[in-house]
Amino acid sequence: MSYTGLDQLIARQRFRAAFPHIRKGARVCDLGCGLDAAFLDFAGERIARGVGVDDQVRDGAGGRWQRVRADIRAALPLESGQFDNVVMLAVLEHLAEPEPVLREAYRILAPGGSLILTWPSAIVDPILKVLRGLRLVSDEMESGEHQKRIPPGTLQQMLHRIGFTDFLHYTFELGLNNLMVATR
């Protein structure tokens, strides 16, 4: 099953939350970009170079963006310090061990670059289960694979240990989703 209209609406809400944090002319890596690297298309007017990394994409150029087929939980096949922004939109909740992935995000960010994360609150899981049962959201939402949520303060401490600074956190969609921006 491909993405449903509701899947796409939910994704666009995440994109809208992340978009203001992308600088014009930015080099952006979307870790866990999904099937079609849709955030890069959404934010394309601000992106000079975009790379989507996911284990579901085909390697190579796809439209305007480069795609890299890789498991984001392993060492990334990308050079250090080459991106102004790394985005991980609705990815964190799928990671049993997020710290190695966040360390790789730090590694590929240029000094002064930012990591932009979104993740749903735990209350979203039972809602998604019902919506998936009604076939209103696709299996691609993978809510059955969600890990226990990391509280924002604990995530900020983890990011600080890695080397990130200047944190911004807020919720959106009536508190159902979180956004955090951290600077390298």
Salt bridges, closest charged atoms under 4 A:
ASP71 OD1 - ARG73 NE 2.89
ASP84 OD1 - ARG27 NH2 2.86
GLU93 OE2 - HIS94 NE2 3.65
GLU93 OE2 - HIS146 NE2 3.97
GLU99 OE2 - ARG103 NH2 2.83
GLU99 OE1 - ARG161 NH2 3.27
GLU104 OE1 - ARG107 NH2 2.90
ASP125 OD1 - HIS146 ND1 2.43
ASP125 OD1 - ARG149 NH2 2.87
